[in-house]
């Protein structure tokens, strides 16, 4: 083989030129720092594990404590099992004071489901209107809505109580239901979802076909906003279920209490009535079940809705 052939078959060296025109040696390819990447993953997983333990520890204690008798609650380690008394505790919970706990659960479902459905429908309609309609002062009114997001709900409870007192609504179901219909954060989310889910061309096509504005919203826009509707509903459901301070301000009759307020009143009396302590524990466990069930049943919708909102 000739020298020229050997030179032709040898790979050509890649050279670089700096700004002055001088030739420099090629740089070796960068190698990934595998040790650093592994350390980062271990650190992140460790932090997530700590957060998971911190989050699940109270629920774990609640599960274990709900299976213990009153004696074992104080005689055993908090995370050790005692005599299995879950069924007897549950039976005592349902029968205490003529089944008032069942009434509290039904009250919470009434306050939560009805208020959340109406609040979500109002929020979606308002967000759709802010997005799709051009009217005078639209952005200024939307700014007012955003200001409402920043105001803590506890700040407005005293004015709401004074207004309910003037209208004669204190100590009624309406005193808890009506304030729950207003959800500024839901209006903000609804506008974001409307921008991402409802194309204006589809609405124009519906109007060309002769559909009115209400029919266009109900038949065309609302089905497209289903993931956003479920997401806002879950946020509203959680807020309504945990609405403790509003019910505390508005209600005096224990037959109208939601479950969280009723359990709080029981917990206030455990020193005078020690038999209430196991009931407070197992009642707290039962009160968490509707929230878990709602998230598990609707997770397919709210996960896609949160993703769309984040991308938008």
C-alpha positions, 0 to 999 in steps of 0.5 A: 500500500502506498504512502498516499493511500495510507494518508487518504484512509487515515481520518482527518484531524479536526482542528479549531481556529481561535479568534486570531486565526491560530490553529488549536488542538481539538477538545476532548468530548465532555464526560458526564459527571455520573457521580454528581448525578447519582448524588443528586438523585440520592439527595432528592429521594432522601428528601422525598422520603423524609417528606413522605414519612412526615406526611403519613405519620399522623395518618398512620397514628390515626389508623392505629389509634382508632383500633385501640380501646380507651385503656390502650390509648394511654397504656401502649406505645403510640405506634404499637397495636393493642386490643382490636376495638375498631368495630366497637369504637365505630359503633359507639361513634354512630350511637353516641347522642342519638347518632349526632355524628351521622347528622354532622356527616350529612350536614358536611356533605350538604354544605360541601357537595351543594356549595361546591357544585354551585360555586364551580358552575358560577366560577366556570361561567365567570371565567368563561365570560372574562375570557371570551367576551369583550366588555368595558372594564373587563381587566379591571373587574378581573383585577378585583377578582385577583384581589379577592384571591389575596384576602384570607377567608377569616378576614371577611367572616365578621362582616359576613356574620353581621350581614347574615345577622341583619338578614336573619340567616344566622344559625341556618344552613344558608349562613354556611352555604351562601358564602361558599358560593364565592370563589375568586380563585376558581374564577381565575382558574376557570379563565385559564382553563377557558383560554386553553380548552375552548377555541374561539373558532368552535364558538363562532361555528356554533353561533353561525349554526344558530346557537344562542350564547347560553346554549353555546356555553352549555352544549359546547364550552362546558363539555370542553371545560370538564377537566377544569370543572372537576379540578375547580370542584375538588379545590372547592370541595376541599375548602368547603369540607375544611370550612371550620371558622365560618361554621363556628361563627355562624352556627350555634345549634349542634344539630347544624354543625359540620363534622369538623366543628362537631369533632372540635366541640367534642375535643373541647370536652374530653377532660370533662368526658374522657369517653369522648377521646376515642370517639374524636379519634375514630371520628377524625378518621371517618371524616377524612374518608370522603376527601380521599374518595373524591380525589381517587374517583376524580383523579383522572380529570383533575390530574389532566386539568392541573397539567393543562393549567400549568402549561397554560 
